[in-house]
Amino acid sequence: MSRQNGLFILWIGLAITLILVDQLTKYVAYDLLYGMPPVDVFPFLQWVMVFNRGAAFGFLDNAGGWQHLLFGGLAIGISIFILIWLRQSSEANPVLSLGLTMILGGAIGNLIDRLLHQYVIDFISFYYKSWYFPAFNVADIAISCGAFLLIIDSLFSKKVPDPKT
């Protein structure tokens, strides 16, 4: 097995781990929080059960159902694109590869919810007095951190010229 294949398998293993952690935390949150009022953890953090039928921040939450096909299709397409990109970059750039892996794991974690339930389970809520940040989950954290890593990579990585050109 080549080094690139080994690294690719490592990144896929990390993505699978993120998916499993995401699904496990959603299962536990549903089991403990369904039908319950929000649970304050800290003066700014609570566990709350939210069924998000839309996208980020509830975008298109009440669109009538067609959004499930749109967001599911986008998640599948983006996941395929990321797998191809990750395969090509897994050896050359660890920051990029980690970012892609985190986005992949998060996208598939939320896709599983959409396919099983037609909504995404969110359960983490930050607030200050009467202001509430939209609830989110482990998959959303992975996607956000992955996007941040892609930005960092694009700003600070040294671009190696392609010897073929």
N, CA and C atoms as a LAMMPS dump frame, in Angstrom:
ITEM: TIMESTEP
0
ITEM: NUMBER OF ATOMS
495
ITEM: BOX BOUNDS ff ff ff
-5.0000000000000000e+02 5.0000000000000000e+02
-5.0000000000000000e+02 5.0000000000000000e+02
-5.0000000000000000e+02 5.0000000000000000e+02
ITEM: ATOMS id mol type element x y z
1 1 1 N 0.855 -1.175 0
2 1 2 C 0 0 0
3 1 3 C 0.9 1.236 0
4 2 1 N 0.574 2.189 -0.861
5 2 2 C 1.368 3.411 -0.938
6 2 3 C 1.077 4.316 0.257
7 3 1 N 1.981 5.24 0.485
8 3 2 C 1.804 6.198 1.588
9 3 3 C 0.519 7.009 1.387
10 4 1 N 0.249 7.414 0.138
11 4 2 C -0.949 8.21 -0.124
12 4 3 C -2.214 7.401 0.188
13 5 1 N -2.231 6.117 -0.178
14 5 2 C -3.39 5.283 0.133
15 5 3 C -3.572 5.141 1.638
16 6 1 N -2.47 4.98 2.36
17 6 2 C -2.536 4.858 3.814
18 6 3 C -3.085 6.117 4.459
19 7 1 N -2.631 7.276 3.997
20 7 2 C -3.131 8.536 4.55
21 7 3 C -4.602 8.748 4.203
22 8 1 N -4.965 8.388 2.984
23 8 2 C -6.371 8.522 2.586
24 8 3 C -7.255 7.668 3.487
25 9 1 N -6.834 6.455 3.755
26 9 2 C -7.596 5.567 4.64
27 9 3 C -7.667 6.156 6.045
28 10 1 N -6.583 6.762 6.509
29 10 2 C -6.58 7.424 7.818
30 10 3 C -7.615 8.553 7.859
31 11 1 N -7.642 9.383 6.819
32 11 2 C -8.607 10.486 6.778
33 11 3 C -10.032 9.955 6.736
34 12 1 N -10.268 8.893 5.973
35 12 2 C -11.609 8.294 5.899
36 12 3 C -11.994 7.722 7.261
37 13 1 N -11.033 7.115 7.953
38 13 2 C -11.293 6.607 9.305
39 13 3 C -11.687 7.713 10.256
40 14 1 N -11.021 8.862 10.14
41 14 2 C -11.37 10.012 10.984
42 14 3 C -12.78 10.519 10.643
43 15 1 N -13.112 10.564 9.368
44 15 2 C -14.453 11 8.959
45 15 3 C -15.51 10.047 9.517
46 16 1 N -15.246 8.752 9.457
47 16 2 C -16.19 7.766 9.995
48 16 3 C -16.338 7.94 11.503
49 17 1 N -15.229 8.217 12.19
50 17 2 C -15.276 8.463 13.637
51 17 3 C -16.154 9.678 13.943
52 18 1 N -15.999 10.759 13.17
53 18 2 C -16.835 11.946 13.358
54 18 3 C -18.308 11.62 13.138
55 19 1 N -18.593 10.836 12.126
56 19 2 C -19.979 10.445 11.844
57 19 3 C -20.55 9.658 13.025
58 20 1 N -19.769 8.716 13.541
59 20 2 C -20.235 7.897 14.662
60 20 3 C -20.462 8.741 15.921
61 21 1 N -19.528 9.651 16.22
62 21 2 C -19.69 10.526 17.394
63 21 3 C -20.92 11.41 17.219
64 22 1 N -21.099 11.949 16.023
65 22 2 C -22.264 12.789 15.75
66 22 3 C -23.552 12.002 15.964
67 23 1 N -23.644 10.821 15.379
68 23 2 C -24.867 10.032 15.491
69 23 3 C -25.11 9.571 16.926
70 24 1 N -24.056 9.209 17.631
71 24 2 C -24.203 8.789 19.026
72 24 3 C -24.705 9.938 19.898
73 25 1 N -24.126 11.132 19.725
74 25 2 C -24.566 12.274 20.536
75 25 3 C -26.007 12.666 20.212
76 26 1 N -26.394 12.553 18.957
77 26 2 C -27.786 12.847 18.593
78 26 3 C -28.734 11.819 19.205
79 27 1 N -28.33 10.564 19.202
80 27 2 C -29.158 9.517 19.803
81 27 3 C -29.333 9.767 21.299
82 28 1 N -28.231 10.068 21.985
83 28 2 C -28.295 10.332 23.425
84 28 3 C -29.128 11.583 23.697
85 29 1 N -28.903 12.637 22.919
86 29 2 C -29.675 13.869 23.113
87 29 3 C -31.163 13.604 22.915
88 30 1 N -31.513 12.881 21.877
89 30 2 C -32.929 12.576 21.632
90 30 3 C -33.499 11.775 22.794
91 31 1 N -32.762 10.764 23.216
92 31 2 C -33.228 9.902 24.299
93 31 3 C -33.443 10.676 25.601
94 32 1 N -32.559 11.615 25.89
95 32 2 C -32.637 12.339 27.157
96 32 3 C -33.484 13.609 27.096
97 33 1 N -33.586 14.229 25.912
98 33 2 C -34.202 15.547 25.829
99 33 3 C -35.574 15.589 25.181
100 34 1 N -35.953 14.554 24.445
101 34 2 C -37.227 14.612 23.738
102 34 3 C -38.377 14.812 24.727
103 35 1 N -39.174 15.822 24.471
104 35 2 C -40.309 16.139 25.319
105 35 3 C -39.962 16.869 26.608
106 36 1 N -38.689 17.197 26.779
107 36 2 C -38.229 17.859 28.003
108 36 3 C -37.957 19.34 27.72
109 37 1 N -38.051 20.184 28.733
110 37 2 C -37.652 21.588 28.548
111 37 3 C -36.128 21.67 28.427
112 38 1 N -35.596 22.792 27.915
113 38 2 C -34.142 22.947 27.818
114 38 3 C -33.461 22.752 29.174
115 39 1 N -32.263 22.19 29.129
116 39 2 C -31.489 21.925 30.342
117 39 3 C -30.296 22.882 30.364
118 40 1 N -30.257 23.765 31.366
119 40 2 C -29.13 24.687 31.485
120 40 3 C -27.892 23.934 31.965
121 41 1 N -26.79 24.111 31.234
122 41 2 C -25.514 23.492 31.59
123 41 3 C -24.617 24.538 32.244
124 42 1 N -24.553 25.698 31.617
125 42 2 C -23.851 26.878 32.113
126 42 3 C -24.778 28.068 31.901
127 43 1 N -24.442 29.236 32.438
128 43 2 C -25.314 30.403 32.25
129 43 3 C -25.417 30.873 30.791
130 44 1 N -24.717 30.226 29.887
131 44 2 C -24.719 30.609 28.471
132 44 3 C -24.935 29.415 27.543
133 45 1 N -25.107 28.208 28.112
134 45 2 C -25.193 26.981 27.315
135 45 3 C -26.304 26.097 27.856
136 46 1 N -27.102 25.561 26.915
137 46 2 C -28.134 24.62 27.33
138 46 3 C -28.27 23.506 26.301
139 47 1 N -28.749 22.366 26.786
140 47 2 C -29.117 21.264 25.907
141 47 3 C -30.594 21.44 25.593
142 48 1 N -30.938 21.349 24.337
143 48 2 C -32.32 21.559 23.905
144 48 3 C -32.587 20.673 22.688
145 49 1 N -33.789 20.147 22.56
146 49 2 C -34.122 19.31 21.417
147 49 3 C -34.766 20.159 20.326
148 50 1 N -34.102 20.188 19.156
149 50 2 C -34.611 20.946 18.008
150 50 3 C -34.559 20.041 16.79
151 51 1 N -35.634 20.016 16.029
152 51 2 C -35.695 19.258 14.785
153 51 3 C -35.627 20.258 13.633
154 52 1 N -34.474 20.343 12.994
155 52 2 C -34.22 21.329 11.948
156 52 3 C -34.513 20.698 10.584
157 53 1 N -35.591 21.148 9.951
158 53 2 C -35.952 20.639 8.626
159 53 3 C -35.289 21.446 7.512
160 54 1 N -34.604 22.512 7.882
161 54 2 C -33.957 23.364 6.893
162 54 3 C -32.456 23.137 6.858
163 55 1 N -31.749 24.201 6.525
164 55 2 C -30.287 24.159 6.471
165 55 3 C -29.754 24.919 7.677
166 56 1 N -28.567 25.468 7.535
167 56 2 C -27.943 26.212 8.629
168 56 3 C -28.872 27.308 9.135
169 57 1 N -28.97 27.418 10.447
170 57 2 C -29.78 28.432 11.119
171 57 3 C -31.258 28.324 10.765
172 58 1 N -31.697 27.123 10.357
173 58 2 C -33.11 26.918 10.049
174 58 3 C -33.533 27.473 8.705
175 59 1 N -32.584 27.836 7.844
176 59 2 C -32.905 28.368 6.519
177 59 3 C -33.785 27.361 5.767
178 60 1 N -34.902 27.802 5.255
179 60 2 C -35.897 27.018 4.525
180 60 3 C -36.545 25.935 5.4
181 61 1 N -36.617 26.171 6.687
182 61 2 C -37.181 25.187 7.62
183 61 3 C -38.63 24.857 7.293
184 62 1 N -39.394 25.821 6.835
185 62 2 C -40.817 25.619 6.549
186 62 3 C -41.115 25.683 5.06
187 63 1 N -40.252 25.099 4.247
188 63 2 C -40.403 25.217 2.796
189 63 3 C -41.345 24.181 2.194
190 64 1 N -41.902 23.306 2.996
191 64 2 C -42.9 22.387 2.475
192 64 3 C -42.392 20.999 2.131
193 65 1 N -41.127 20.718 2.281
194 65 2 C -40.613 19.371 2.068
195 65 3 C -39.616 19.215 0.944
196 66 1 N -39.702 20.048 -0.084
197 66 2 C -38.779 19.911 -1.211
198 66 3 C -37.331 20.141 -0.8
199 67 1 N -37.119 20.888 0.293
200 67 2 C -35.768 21.195 0.723
201 67 3 C -35.002 19.943 1.153
202 68 1 N -35.708 18.875 1.546
203 68 2 C -35.03 17.633 1.933
204 68 3 C -34.273 17.049 0.751
205 69 1 N -34.929 17.063 -0.415
206 69 2 C -34.268 16.567 -1.623
207 69 3 C -33.085 17.453 -1.999
208 70 1 N -33.287 18.761 -1.912
209 70 2 C -32.207 19.696 -2.248
210 70 3 C -31.003 19.502 -1.337
211 71 1 N -31.219 19.532 -0.02
212 71 2 C -30.11 19.433 0.922
213 71 3 C -29.491 18.041 0.919
214 72 1 N -30.293 17.013 0.735
215 72 2 C -29.758 15.661 0.632
216 72 3 C -28.903 15.502 -0.611
217 73 1 N -29.403 16.002 -1.733
218 73 2 C -28.631 15.945 -2.984
219 73 3 C -27.344 16.732 -2.901
220 74 1 N -27.42 17.92 -2.295
221 74 2 C -26.207 18.721 -2.12
222 74 3 C -25.189 17.997 -1.241
223 75 1 N -25.65 17.385 -0.161
224 75 2 C -24.741 16.672 0.744
225 75 3 C -24.063 15.508 0.025
226 76 1 N -24.816 14.785 -0.79
227 76 2 C -24.229 13.668 -1.539
228 76 3 C -23.211 14.184 -2.552
229 77 1 N -23.589 15.211 -3.316
230 77 2 C -22.677 15.776 -4.317
231 77 3 C -21.414 16.343 -3.697
232 78 1 N -21.563 17.082 -2.629
233 78 2 C -20.406 17.671 -1.95
234 78 3 C -19.525 16.58 -1.358
235 79 1 N -20.124 15.544 -0.82
236 79 2 C -19.341 14.442 -0.245
237 79 3 C -18.513 13.744 -1.316
238 80 1 N -19.089 13.511 -2.481
239 80 2 C -18.337 12.89 -3.585
240 80 3 C -17.191 13.799 -4.015
241 81 1 N -17.472 15.088 -4.167
242 81 2 C -16.44 16.057 -4.54
243 81 3 C -15.313 16.063 -3.508
244 82 1 N -15.668 16.069 -2.225
245 82 2 C -14.66 16.094 -1.157
246 82 3 C -13.844 14.807 -1.169
247 83 1 N -14.474 13.667 -1.382
248 83 2 C -13.724 12.407 -1.444
249 83 3 C -12.674 12.438 -2.547
250 84 1 N -13.043 12.946 -3.702
251 84 2 C -12.091 13.046 -4.819
252 84 3 C -10.967 14.008 -4.466
253 85 1 N -11.307 15.169 -3.926
254 85 2 C -10.307 16.178 -3.541
255 85 3 C -9.394 15.623 -2.452
256 86 1 N -9.977 14.957 -1.469
257 86 2 C -9.212 14.391 -0.365
258 86 3 C -8.253 13.321 -0.878
259 87 1 N -8.699 12.517 -1.798
260 87 2 C -7.843 11.472 -2.391
261 87 3 C -6.614 12.091 -3.049
262 88 1 N -6.808 13.22 -3.694
263 88 2 C -5.705 13.869 -4.407
264 88 3 C -4.777 14.643 -3.479
265 89 1 N -5.277 15.114 -2.339
266 89 2 C -4.469 15.988 -1.484
267 89 3 C -4.045 15.341 -0.178
268 90 1 N -4.413 14.097 0.056
269 90 2 C -4.209 13.499 1.376
270 90 3 C -2.748 13.458 1.803
271 91 1 N -1.825 13.364 0.866
272 91 2 C -0.415 13.32 1.234
273 91 3 C 0.216 14.701 1.249
274 92 1 N -0.21 15.557 0.353
275 92 2 C 0.47 16.835 0.148
276 92 3 C 0.177 17.885 1.21
277 93 1 N -1.013 17.877 1.793
278 93 2 C -1.402 18.985 2.638
279 93 3 C -2.275 18.521 3.807
280 94 1 N -1.687 18.33 4.984
281 94 2 C -2.472 17.819 6.112
282 94 3 C -3.552 18.783 6.619
283 95 1 N -3.333 20.09 6.568
284 95 2 C -4.342 21.039 7.037
285 95 3 C -5.565 20.986 6.12
286 96 1 N -5.321 21.01 4.825
287 96 2 C -6.414 20.895 3.859
288 96 3 C -7.136 19.563 4.041
289 97 1 N -6.384 18.49 4.175
290 97 2 C -6.989 17.163 4.323
291 97 3 C -7.824 17.058 5.594
292 98 1 N -7.347 17.622 6.694
293 98 2 C -8.125 17.599 7.927
294 98 3 C -9.413 18.407 7.767
295 99 1 N -9.314 19.572 7.141
296 99 2 C -10.506 20.386 6.896
297 99 3 C -11.529 19.657 6.038
298 100 1 N -11.064 19.029 4.964
299 100 2 C -11.963 18.281 4.088
300 100 3 C -12.594 17.103 4.825
301 101 1 N -11.787 16.431 5.649
302 101 2 C -12.283 15.287 6.422
303 101 3 C -13.376 15.716 7.388
304 102 1 N -13.174 16.839 8.057
305 102 2 C -14.169 17.316 9.006
306 102 3 C -15.467 17.708 8.307
307 103 1 N -15.363 18.37 7.169
308 103 2 C -16.559 18.733 6.403
309 103 3 C -17.268 17.471 5.921
310 104 1 N -16.509 16.501 5.439
311 104 2 C -17.082 15.246 4.962
312 104 3 C -17.839 14.53 6.085
313 105 1 N -17.197 14.376 7.235
314 105 2 C -17.846 13.704 8.359
315 105 3 C -19.116 14.42 8.804
316 106 1 N -19.048 15.745 8.883
317 106 2 C -20.224 16.519 9.288
318 106 3 C -21.344 16.447 8.266
319 107 1 N -20.987 16.547 6.996
320 107 2 C -22.005 16.504 5.944
321 107 3 C -22.72 15.151 5.94
322 108 1 N -21.964 14.078 6.087
323 108 2 C -22.585 12.753 6.086
324 108 3 C -23.385 12.534 7.378
325 109 1 N -22.892 13.05 8.495
326 109 2 C -23.648 12.939 9.743
327 109 3 C -25.018 13.579 9.634
328 110 1 N -25.078 14.781 9.074
329 110 2 C -26.382 15.438 8.903
330 110 3 C -27.203 14.785 7.791
331 111 1 N -26.533 14.259 6.76
332 111 2 C -27.244 13.565 5.686
333 111 3 C -27.973 12.335 6.238
334 112 1 N -27.327 11.607 7.137
335 112 2 C -27.969 10.436 7.737
336 112 3 C -29.275 10.849 8.414
337 113 1 N -29.244 11.952 9.163
338 113 2 C -30.473 12.446 9.802
339 113 3 C -31.543 12.752 8.765
340 114 1 N -31.158 13.441 7.709
341 114 2 C -32.131 13.816 6.674
342 114 3 C -32.753 12.577 6.032
343 115 1 N -31.923 11.561 5.78
344 115 2 C -32.44 10.347 5.149
345 115 3 C -33.333 9.55 6.097
346 116 1 N -32.966 9.487 7.373
347 116 2 C -33.736 8.709 8.344
348 116 3 C -34.992 9.427 8.83
349 117 1 N -34.893 10.757 9.042
350 117 2 C -35.966 11.47 9.728
351 117 3 C -36.592 12.611 8.92
352 118 1 N -35.94 13.049 7.875
353 118 2 C -36.298 14.247 7.111
354 118 3 C -36.098 15.518 7.929
355 119 1 N -35.249 15.454 8.927
356 119 2 C -34.817 16.618 9.686
357 119 3 C -33.469 16.278 10.325
358 120 1 N -32.793 17.316 10.802
359 120 2 C -31.518 17.142 11.493
360 120 3 C -31.756 17.426 12.969
361 121 1 N -31.226 16.564 13.818
362 121 2 C -31.355 16.75 15.26
363 121 3 C -30.265 17.709 15.729
364 122 1 N -30.681 18.823 16.305
365 122 2 C -29.777 19.799 16.915
366 122 3 C -30.068 19.82 18.409
367 123 1 N -29.019 20.011 19.219
368 123 2 C -29.247 19.942 20.662
369 123 3 C -28.346 20.842 21.497
370 124 1 N -27.454 21.586 20.883
371 124 2 C -26.557 22.479 21.619
372 124 3 C -27.013 23.907 21.358
373 125 1 N -27.225 24.672 22.422
374 125 2 C -27.725 26.035 22.261
375 125 3 C -26.941 26.999 23.151
376 126 1 N -26.361 28.018 22.522
377 126 2 C -25.709 29.102 23.256
378 126 3 C -26.66 30.282 23.319
379 127 1 N -26.621 30.996 24.433
380 127 2 C -27.506 32.151 24.583
381 127 3 C -26.879 33.173 25.52
382 128 1 N -27.388 34.375 25.423
383 128 2 C -27.038 35.446 26.36
384 128 3 C -28.29 36.259 26.606
385 129 1 N -28.766 36.228 27.838
386 129 2 C -30.021 36.874 28.227
387 129 3 C -31.138 36.391 27.304
388 130 1 N -31.711 37.258 26.462
389 130 2 C -32.8 36.827 25.58
390 130 3 C -32.319 36.519 24.156
391 131 1 N -31.006 36.605 23.903
392 131 2 C -30.461 36.298 22.575
393 131 3 C -30.034 34.835 22.526
394 132 1 N -30.462 34.129 21.497
395 132 2 C -30.127 32.723 21.324
396 132 3 C -29.468 32.509 19.973
397 133 1 N -28.333 31.829 19.975
398 133 2 C -27.711 31.371 18.734
399 133 3 C -28.475 30.13 18.286
400 134 1 N -28.704 29.948 16.996
401 134 2 C -29.451 28.758 16.566
402 134 3 C -28.797 27.466 17.079
403 135 1 N -29.619 26.523 17.476
404 135 2 C -29.12 25.249 17.991
405 135 3 C -28.323 24.521 16.906
406 136 1 N -27.367 23.714 17.347
407 136 2 C -26.511 22.991 16.409
408 136 3 C -26.126 21.649 17.008
409 137 1 N -25.251 20.9 16.316
410 137 2 C -24.861 19.557 16.742
411 137 3 C -23.386 19.319 16.434
412 138 1 N -22.913 18.109 16.685
413 138 2 C -21.501 17.778 16.465
414 138 3 C -21.142 17.881 14.984
415 139 1 N -22.031 17.449 14.099
416 139 2 C -21.763 17.55 12.659
417 139 3 C -21.566 19.004 12.247
418 140 1 N -22.389 19.9 12.779
419 140 2 C -22.258 21.323 12.46
420 140 3 C -20.925 21.876 12.955
421 141 1 N -20.485 21.424 14.132
422 141 2 C -19.185 21.849 14.655
423 141 3 C -18.074 21.373 13.729
424 142 1 N -18.16 20.114 13.283
425 142 2 C -17.143 19.568 12.383
426 142 3 C -17.098 20.345 11.069
427 143 1 N -18.27 20.649 10.507
428 143 2 C -18.327 21.405 9.248
429 143 3 C -17.72 22.798 9.436
430 144 1 N -18.072 23.465 10.525
431 144 2 C -17.556 24.817 10.781
432 144 3 C -16.042 24.813 10.98
433 145 1 N -15.551 23.871 11.779
434 145 2 C -14.099 23.78 11.993
435 145 3 C -13.377 23.416 10.699
436 146 1 N -13.972 22.523 9.92
437 146 2 C -13.378 22.16 8.633
438 146 3 C -13.311 23.343 7.684
439 147 1 N -14.379 24.129 7.62
440 147 2 C -14.384 25.328 6.765
441 147 3 C -13.32 26.321 7.236
442 148 1 N -13.186 26.465 8.555
443 148 2 C -12.148 27.343 9.104
444 148 3 C -10.763 26.865 8.672
445 149 1 N -10.517 25.564 8.722
446 149 2 C -9.225 25.027 8.295
447 149 3 C -8.982 25.26 6.801
448 150 1 N -10.017 25.168 5.993
449 150 2 C -9.855 25.45 4.557
450 150 3 C -9.478 26.907 4.328
451 151 1 N -10.067 27.801 5.102
452 151 2 C -9.724 29.227 4.999
453 151 3 C -8.279 29.44 5.428
454 152 1 N -7.895 28.863 6.551
455 152 2 C -6.508 28.976 7.033
456 152 3 C -5.547 28.435 5.982
457 153 1 N -5.873 27.285 5.424
458 153 2 C -5.015 26.701 4.394
459 153 3 C -4.892 27.612 3.184
460 154 1 N -5.999 28.168 2.742
461 154 2 C -5.945 29.023 1.55
462 154 3 C -5.17 30.307 1.8
463 155 1 N -5.175 30.79 3.047
464 155 2 C -4.465 32.027 3.361
465 155 3 C -2.976 31.82 3.639
466 156 1 N -2.626 30.683 4.242
467 156 2 C -1.27 30.54 4.758
468 156 3 C -0.446 29.401 4.172
469 157 1 N -1.019 28.528 3.378
470 157 2 C -0.21 27.428 2.855
471 157 3 C 0.668 27.926 1.719
472 158 1 N 1.83 27.329 1.656
473 158 2 C 2.759 27.659 0.573
474 158 3 C 2.365 26.842 -0.641
475 159 1 N 2.099 27.538 -1.718
476 159 2 C 1.707 26.861 -2.941
477 159 3 C 2.96 26.38 -3.67
478 160 1 N 3 25.079 -3.907
479 160 2 C 4.13 24.487 -4.612
480 160 3 C 3.794 24.499 -6.101
481 161 1 N 4.7 25.066 -6.917
482 161 2 C 4.408 25.095 -8.355
483 161 3 C 4.329 23.682 -8.929
484 162 1 N 3.424 23.497 -9.862
485 162 2 C 3.265 22.202 -10.514
486 162 3 C 4.397 22.023 -11.508
487 163 1 N 5.218 20.972 -11.342
488 163 2 C 6.366 20.793 -12.26
489 163 3 C 5.924 20.446 -13.677
490 164 1 N 4.688 20.063 -13.89
491 164 2 C 4.199 19.689 -15.219
492 164 3 C 3.9 20.903 -16.08
493 165 1 N 3.78 22.085 -15.455
494 165 2 C 3.421 23.271 -16.246
495 165 3 C 4.633 24.115 -16.536
